[in-house]
């Protein structure tokens, strides 16, 4: 998400969305968004499943996790997580982590293995961490800063690729480092370990948000003597409250049991109530939601970390208070938008882009996205949450249903008094984000303004390749973006920093904006270690960039997830927007 590394990161970090069908009452098909937060970025949200089993949470029992996507690559080097991830965070502790509280407080970064969130030098180019006392692995051996250094270094190895790539760009020498299997034992000089409890990171440039990056699983300790390379994921050495006792079919069936050497006094964030966690993946989304709804046998103590309810499913729940009480609501830090390529006519004319902005009927777009329960209208690129630096603006007011008269006026000023014909590129995937339903809603809104829209639907892989190809980016297309942590930086920089433009490869700066003033402001904000002040600056930058009409923000998704009837202590934070598995109790 920022700098060159983010170009690579967002392919694996993209929040997925799939069609979901479910029989809750009488049976109906439904579509809804789905996110893989163990691969995806930060978000924001709040809510709870207030109707879940009452009573104080207690230790004991087995928690079942029903997922569609396997927890593959269960190696801290290869995982792409935010805040430490969801299931991975039960096994891997990191220098810092997300605050495990509901709502707004959950958007904060807090210490985990470290005593604090890090001490920067004067210009935030050097960060120092000190480990807590009493930290041990599952075998009782002590965790040292040398293990953290080694864990980070192995994430640079080509055979262990897939994790967050920030450090390759941020650490001095990181861009050429090839990992410990090829470094002859020299290690990465920019990670300094003066003693067993101190670790220092030397950066190429100021990074005031380094504590957020230190939540990634690459910062989990790995004892060098226990490293088995690509096979490490089969039994990674636990530093968290649970250890892996079974990993079948590359994460399809994952069994976790208590790590007897985990000391809760060193870990106030993870509650770790269940004795055992049984993760079963590769399931059909309809089956997952049906099992959670019925809550028979072990499914009564089950949750999902990757499957949402869709509009028809929610309609079936309807007035069923018991089921409705088991639905958790969260808001992921994410935006769905119309993207312009100003290098393609007629979108090289700002007035044409403004006309499109005024014409959009957000009510019809929201309906196409699944309705107001699953999507909220957006006029800003940043999500409407303080952690991101949200600053309200609406430079091209369209109201709820669009302003075709204003759009026609602008088209006339642009030299198109009789309207024009354009092509809108979208995915054929039934995801209600970049899909035909949303594209059709845009098409109909623009038709009212005198713009004839031809729809170009592409298979999802072909669609992504085209929109990320700087040389062949369409003039108008549907797109989406989510951040790796709750801040404006990983939201704005990859999309609008001119130095992020990739001529050959995955380019996310669709507009290919290269404004020196924007680039400079991104650098200046990155220096700030006062995150509240940084947030204000990100919000102001979002508002300033928005004046150029390079995108048309459409909506922010809302996530609805069902839990089993015996689940207690549902916590949904403003970081992930989904249930935090580390807080769940089944008794």
N, C-alpha and C positions, 0 to 999 in steps of 0.2 A: 503494500500500500503506500509507500512513499518511495522515493528514490528508485534506482534501477531494480532493486530486488523485488519491489512490489509487483513488477510486471509478471514475474514468474509466479508469485504467491497467489494471485487471485484466480488462477485457473482452478487450483485445488480448493480454494477457500470459498468459492461461489456457493451461495445458499441454493440448494436444489429445490425444485418444486415438481410434484408429480400428481397424477390423478389418483384419487382415493375413492373407493366405493365401500359401502357399509350397510348392513341391515341392523337397525336399532329397534325399530318398532315394526313397521310393515315392510320395509325394504325399499331402498332407492340407491341410485348411483349418485356420487358426489365428487366434486373436485376441490382440492384445497392445497395450500402451500405446505411445503415440508422443508425443514432445514436440518442440516447435519452440523450441529454446533460443535462437535468434537473436531470438525474440519474447518469450521467457519468462524467468522469473526465475531466481533463484539456486537452487542445490541443493546437495546434498552427496553424495559418493560416492567410491568408490575401486575400483580394479581395473585389469587390463590384459589385453590379448590376447597372452598369453605365447607362443602358438604362431605368431605372425606371423613373417615372414621374419627370420632371424637376421642377425648381423653388425652392425657399427657403422653408424649412419645417416650417409649421405653426401649432398652437394648434387647436384642434377640431376634430370632426368626430369620426367614429367608426372603430377600427381595428379588422378585423376578423382573427382568427388563426385556420387553418385547420390541424388537427393532426390525426395520426392513433392510437397513444397510449394515453389513458386518463391520465389526470393530477391527478392520484389517490394519496391518503394519503397526502392531502394538509394541512399538519401539519408540522411546522418547525422542530419538533423533529424527524419526520419520513422521511422527504425528504432527498435524497442523492444527493447533488448538488455540483457544482464546481463554485466558485466565487459568490455564492448566487443563482445560477440557472438562468433560462431564465424567464419563466412566474413567478415562485416563487419570484424572485428578485423584481417584481413590487409591491409586498405586504409586503415582509419581508426585512427589512434592517438589516445589521449585523455589527459587530465591524469594519471589513474591507471588501473590495470587490475588484473585478477586475477593472482595468482601462478601461473605456468604449471608447477606441479609436481603430481605425483600425490598423491592422498590428502589428509590433513589440512592440510599446508602450502599446498595449493591454495585453501583458503578465505580466505586472507589477501589484502588489498588492497595493491598495491605501486605505486611510481612508474612512470609511462610517459613522457609528454612532460615532466613535472615532475621536479624534483630530489628531491622527497620526497612524502609523501601529504598534505601540506598543513599549514600552521601556523595553529591556531585562536587567537583572542583568549581572554580569561579565561573568558567564558561561552559560547564556541562559536557566537556569532552572527556572526562574521566569520572567513573563511578566506582565507589568502594562499598563492599558489603562485608558484614561480620556474621558468622553463623551463631545460632543459639547454642546453648549448652545442652547436652544430653541427647543429641540426634543420633539415631542408629538405623541400620538396615534390618531387613527381616531375619538375618542371622545373628543380630546383636552386635555386629561390628560397627565402629563409629563412621559417621559420614564426615568427610573432610572437603575442604575447598579444592583439593587436587582432584577429587572425584567429579566435582562440578565442572572444573576446567576440562577434564577429559571428556565428560558427557557432551559438552559444547563442541569440542574439537572433532569428535566422531561424527557430529551432524554435518560436517563439511565433506565427509567421504561420499564419493559418487554412488557407491553401492548402498548408501543409507539416505538417499535423497528423498524429498517429499515434505520435509518440515518447513517451518517459517524461515524465510531466507534473509531476514533483516541483518543478522550479524555478518553475513558475507559482505555487505555494503558498509556497515557501520564500524566494524572493528578495523583497526589499522592492520593492514596486511591480509585482511579477510578475503579480498577479491581474488587472491591468487593461491590461498591456502587449500590443500587437497586432503586434509584430515590426517589422523595419527597413524593410519596404516601405511602412509607414504612419506611421513615427515622425518623418518629416521630417529624418532624419539625426541625431536627438538620441541615439538609443540608450537603453539601460536603465541608469539612474544607479546601480543597486545592483551593477553589474559595473564595477569601476574598473581602468583600465590606466595606471598611472603611468609605465611605460616598456615597451619591446618585450619584456621578459622577465618582467615581474611582472604578476600579475592578482589582484584582491581581490574577494571575494564578500561582500555584506552581506545577512544573513538576517533574516527577521521574528522568528525564535525560535531558541533553541539547537538545533543539530543536530550531535550528536557523530559521526554516521555519514555526514557529508558526503563523506568520501573514497570511500565506496562509490558514491554518486550520480555522482561525477566519473569513474566508469568508463563511464557511458552515452555512446553515440555523439554525443549533443548537445554533448559537450565536445570533439569533434574540430574542428580548425581548418578554416575555410573562407575562402579569400582572396576578399574582396568583389568584386574585379575579375573573378573567374572564376565568380561566382554567376550561374547561368542560371535561377534559380527552380525551377519544377516540372520542368524538363528537366535539372537538375543531376545527377540520378541516372544519366543516360545516360553521363556521363563525369565522375564526381566526382574532384576533385584529390586524389591519394593522399598521405598522410603516413606510410603503412606500407610493408611490404616488397614489396607487389604493387600494380600499377595495373590499372585496368579497360581492356581493349582491345576487349571486345565485351559488349553487354548486349541480348540479343534477347528480344522478347515479355515485357517487364516482368520480367526476372529468370529467365525459363525456361531460357535458355542464357547463362551468364556465363563469360567467359574472362578470367583474370588472368595477367599476366606480371610479371616482376621489375621493381621500381622501382629503376633504376640509382643513384638518388640517396639511397636508404635506407642509412643507416649503422648496421650492427649494433652498433657500439661504443656507440651511444646507446640501443640496444634489446636488453637482455639477455633479455627474455621470449620474443620470437618467434624460433624457430629458422629458419624460412623455408627449408627444405631443397629442395623442388621448384623447378624453373625456371618451371613453368607449372602453372596449376590450371584445370581444366575442370569447371564446375559445370552439371550437366544435371538439370532438375527436371520436375515434371509426370508423373513415372513412377508406375506402379502399385507399391504396396508389395511385392506378391508378386514382381514382376519385379526390383525392387531387390535383394531378398534372394537370389533365384535367381542373379542375375548375380554378386553377391559370393561366393556359395557356389561357383559354377563357376569363377570367376576366370579367364576366358578372355581373351586379348589384353589390351587396356587395362584391363579389369575386374580384373586381378590387382593393379593399383595403384590400387584404388578404395576409397572409404569412403562412409558416409552420415552426414549430420548430423541426420537427422530420422526415421529408420525403425528401429523395434525388432523383435526377434524375439518371437514369441508362444509359448504353451505347446506347441502341436502342433509347431511348428518346432523348438523346443528338444528335444522328444522324438525327432524325426527325427535330430537331430544325435547324440543318444544317446552311444554309445561311440566315435564317430568322433573320435579324438584330434586329428587334423589340423584338422577344423572347430571342435571345441570350443576348441582353442588359439587360434582367431581370433575368439572371442567376448569382447568387453569388457563388464565389469559396472560399473554405477554406481548411486548412490542419489541421486535428485533431492530437493531440499528441498521436500517436498510431503506433504500429508495428505488422505486421503479419509475422510469422516466423515458421521455422521447429524446433521442439524441440527434443532433444535426452534425453534418460534416460541411463546414462553411467553404470547403474547397470545391464542392459540387453545386452547380447552379440548379435551382434558383436560390439555394440556401446561403450563397455567398452574399446575399442582400439581407441586411439586418431586419429590414421592414417585413420581409417574407417570414423570417423566423418569429418576429413579434406577432404577425398575423396568425400564425399557427398557434402560438401561445394563447392569444385571446379567444381562439375558436374552440379550444378543447372543452368538452362537456365532461366534467369530472364525475358527475352523477352516473352517467352511462359507463364510464370507465370503472368506477367502483363496483357497479353492478356486474360488469364483466369479470372483475377480479374476485367475485364471490359474495359481494354485498358488504354493507357497512360493518358487519361483525368481523370481517376478515381483512378489511382494507380501510385506510383513512386517507382522505384527500391531502395532497401536498402541493404547496406553492414554493417551497424552499428545497434546496438540495439536501441540506442537513436535516436529520430527523428532529422532531419536535421534543427534544429532551436536553436538559441543561448540560449534561455531561459532554454533549457534542458541541456546545457553544451556540445552540439554536437561537437565532435572531429572526423574528417574524418579518416577512416582506412578501409582497405580491406585486411585482413590477408590471405585470400584464393582466389586470383583473379580468376574469372570465365569469365570475360568479359560480354558482353551482352547475349551471347548464351551458356555459359558453356565451360568448358575445360575438355572434357572426357579423353583426353590423359593423363593429369596430374592426374586425378582421378584414372585411371587404374594403373598408376605408383605407387600411394600411396596404392592402394589395394594390389598390389604385395608385397610391403614392409610390409604390415600388415599380409601377409600370405594367401592372396586370389588371386593368379595369374589367376585363372579361373573365377573370379567374385564371387558373392554371391547372395543369395536370402533373402530379408527382407520384413517386413510387415509395411505398412504406414497406420496409423489410422486417420480417418477424420470424419467430420460430414456429414450427408446426407442433411442438411439444405441448401437450395439454396441461400447462402449468399455471394458467390464469395470471401470468405475469408478462411474458413476452409472446403469448400465444395468440391464436386466431381470434378468440373472443375479444381480447383487448384491442387488437389491431382493427377489428371491425368497428368497435366503438369509436376509435379515433377516425376511421374512415367516414363514418356517418356524421361526426361533428364537423369535420372539414368540408364535407359536401354542403352543409348549410351555409358555409362561408364562401362557396363558389370554387372550392378546391376539389378536383376529382382525384381520388387516391386509388392507385392500382396497388393491390396487395401482392407482395412477393414472399411467399412462405417457404422456408427452408428447413430441412431436417436439422435437429438441434446442433449437432456437431458442425455441420456446414454453416449454419447461422452464426455460431460463435467464431468460427474461423474467419468469416467475412467481416464481422463487426470489429474484430480485433486486428485486422490487417490494415495497416496505415495506408498502403498503396491502393487498396480496393474497398475502403470503408464506404458504405452506402451514404447517400445524402440525407436520408431520414430513416430511422429504425428504432425499435423498442430496445431498451437496455435496462440494466439494474446494477446496483452496487451496494455492498455491505462492508463495514469496517472491522478490522481485527481487534479493536478495543474501543471503548466509548470515548472518543475524542474526534474533533473535527479534522485532525491531521491525516489519519489514514482514510478519511472520507474525501477530502478535497485534493490532496497532493497528487494521488495517482491519476486523477481525472483532469486536473488543470495545471499541473506543473509542466512547463515546456521541456524540462530536462528529462521528463519521463517518457517523452515520445520515442517510440521504437519503430524505426523504419522497416526492419525485418524482424518479425517476431510478434508476440502478443502486445499490442498497443491499446492502453485503456484511455488515453487522452484522445477521445474520439474526435473532438473539435480541433485537435492539434494546436491548441492554444499555447503560445510561447511568448507570454507577456512578461518582460523583465520586472515590472512592478509586482506582479503576482508571484513570480519566482522568489524575488527578494523578501516579500512578506512571509512566504512559507518558511524561508530560512530564519527570519527573525523570530517568528513564533516558535520554531523548533528549539531555540535557545532557552526558552522560558521554562523554569522549573516550578513556577507558580501556575498550577493547572487551571485555576479559576481565571486568571488573567489571560492565559493562553486561550481559554474557551471564548472569552469575549472577542479576542482577535480573530479566531476562526469564524465566529458568527459574522463579524463585520466583513471578513473576506468573502464569505459565501454571498452576502448581500451585494457586494461590489461586483463579483463575477456574474451574478444573476442578471445584472443590467444588460449584459451582452447577448442575452437570449440564446445561449449555446445549448441549453437543454430546456425541456418542459417537464418539471417534476409532476408526476401523476399521482402516486399514492405510496404510503408506507404500509407494509403488511402487518397484520395482527395474527398472533398464533394462539390457537385453541387446542388444548390437549387434555385427554381424558386420563384419569388414574383409577386404579382398582379401589373397591369399596373399603378395604382395610388400610389404605395408605393414610398416614398422618404426616403432619409437618411439611406441607407443600410450600416451598419457598421459590419465588420467581423474582429475579432481580433485574435491575436496570443495566446489567452487563450482558447477560445471555438472552433474556426474554423468555426463557424456558425453565422448567423445573430443575432445581439443583439436586442431583441425586445424592450428594454428600449430606443432605439434611433430612432425608426421608427416613421415617420409622414405619415398621409394619406391625408393631404391638402397642 
